[in-house]
Amino acid sequence: MNVLIVSSSANGDASVSNRLAERFVDSLDPGARIVRRDVGANPLPHLTAETVAAIKGEPATAAELEARALSDRLVGELQAADVIVIASPMYNFGMSSTLKSWFDHVARAGLTFRYTADGPEGLLKGKRTVVIESRAGFYGEGGTPHMDGQEPHLRALLGFVGLDDVAYITAEKLAFGPEAAEASIEAAARELNEIAARALLLAA
Ligand SMILES: Cc1cc2nc3c(=O)[nH]c(=O)nc-3n(C[C@H](O)[C@H](O)[C@H](O)COP(=O)(O)O)c2cc1C
């Protein structure tokens, strides 16, 4: 089993989403092959005229070839994964720009999606995805759901590339005092454990 962990917090070891992702990894079978792509610690370059040309068209210059090779590597990690874990902190009501940049590199026509006469078709099939969201506020019922630009965007992007078996686990109210934060983090950890158990991914 290949597991790709895409983490995107700027907060390193102190990050809630990173810590939850690591707890999920700990609950997996030790035989699982874990690949880590930490775009929070090692951000990908934003797209430029040159890299858009390289990723969407035919690369010609050395810089374009390098950009294409990076995108190919990131897409290859996704294609090889049976399970994809995306650790997503909320920054300014959306995903972090580092995670958005990762999507900009992996949304590739012909590789991860294609357009057909019936509309777009996602090409990443038969994979399980777990999204771990962490945020200070509360965007569920009774909170401010209209300000959640994170999960709807993630749902659109993951669906677009064909990732349709997705569990969304959210640690929120992280700024509502230590008790609320702890309760939310532990509830998220329990849900992750259950997912690992349900999907028979649990360590023996
Ligand atoms: C730059 C920045 C922007 C943030 N914006 C929001 C926000 O819009 N809404 C929110 O609920 N929390 C916001 N937060 C709080 C984070 O979502 C919270 O600290 C969360 O734990 C981050 O995930 P991490 O611990 O995995 O890094 C922000 C934090 C930072 C550093």
PDBQT file of the ligand as one rigid body, heavy atoms in Angstrom, charges set to zero:
ROOT
HETATM    1  C1  LIG A 301      -1.727  33.183   8.229  1.00  0.00    +0.000 C 
HETATM    2  C2  LIG A 301      -2.832  32.522   8.992  1.00  0.00    +0.000 A 
HETATM    3  C3  LIG A 301      -4.145  32.748   8.604  1.00  0.00    +0.000 A 
HETATM    4  C4  LIG A 301      -5.182  32.134   9.291  1.00  0.00    +0.000 A 
HETATM    5  N1  LIG A 301      -6.462  32.344   8.870  1.00  0.00    +0.000 NA
HETATM    6  C5  LIG A 301      -7.469  31.699   9.497  1.00  0.00    +0.000 A 
HETATM    7  C6  LIG A 301      -8.821  31.856   9.048  1.00  0.00    +0.000 A 
HETATM    8  O1  LIG A 301      -9.111  32.557   8.085  1.00  0.00    +0.000 OA
HETATM    9  N2  LIG A 301      -9.793  31.195   9.695  1.00  0.00    +0.000 N 
HETATM   10  C7  LIG A 301      -9.523  30.357  10.754  1.00  0.00    +0.000 A 
HETATM   11  O2  LIG A 301     -10.445  29.759  11.288  1.00  0.00    +0.000 OA
HETATM   12  N3  LIG A 301      -8.263  30.190  11.199  1.00  0.00    +0.000 NA
HETATM   13  C8  LIG A 301      -7.245  30.833  10.591  1.00  0.00    +0.000 A 
HETATM   14  N4  LIG A 301      -5.948  30.661  11.013  1.00  0.00    +0.000 N 
HETATM   15  C9  LIG A 301      -5.681  29.734  12.139  1.00  0.00    +0.000 C 
HETATM   16  C10 LIG A 301      -5.245  28.387  11.603  1.00  0.00    +0.000 C 
HETATM   17  O3  LIG A 301      -6.205  27.818  10.745  1.00  0.00    +0.000 OA
HETATM   18  C11 LIG A 301      -4.979  27.446  12.774  1.00  0.00    +0.000 C 
HETATM   19  O4  LIG A 301      -3.884  27.979  13.501  1.00  0.00    +0.000 OA
HETATM   20  C12 LIG A 301      -4.670  26.040  12.342  1.00  0.00    +0.000 C 
HETATM   21  O5  LIG A 301      -4.239  25.304  13.457  1.00  0.00    +0.000 OA
HETATM   22  C13 LIG A 301      -3.592  26.003  11.274  1.00  0.00    +0.000 C 
HETATM   23  O6  LIG A 301      -3.284  24.671  10.939  1.00  0.00    +0.000 OA
HETATM   24  P1  LIG A 301      -1.886  24.040  11.387  1.00  0.00    +0.000 P 
HETATM   25  O7  LIG A 301      -1.903  24.015  12.907  1.00  0.00    +0.000 OA
HETATM   26  O8  LIG A 301      -1.885  22.695  10.789  1.00  0.00    +0.000 OA
HETATM   27  O9  LIG A 301      -0.803  24.927  10.868  1.00  0.00    +0.000 OA
HETATM   28  C14 LIG A 301      -4.897  31.281  10.378  1.00  0.00    +0.000 A 
HETATM   29  C15 LIG A 301      -3.563  31.060  10.757  1.00  0.00    +0.000 A 
HETATM   30  C16 LIG A 301      -2.542  31.678  10.078  1.00  0.00    +0.000 A 
HETATM   31  C17 LIG A 301      -1.117  31.413  10.498  1.00  0.00    +0.000 C 
ENDROOT
TORSDOF 0
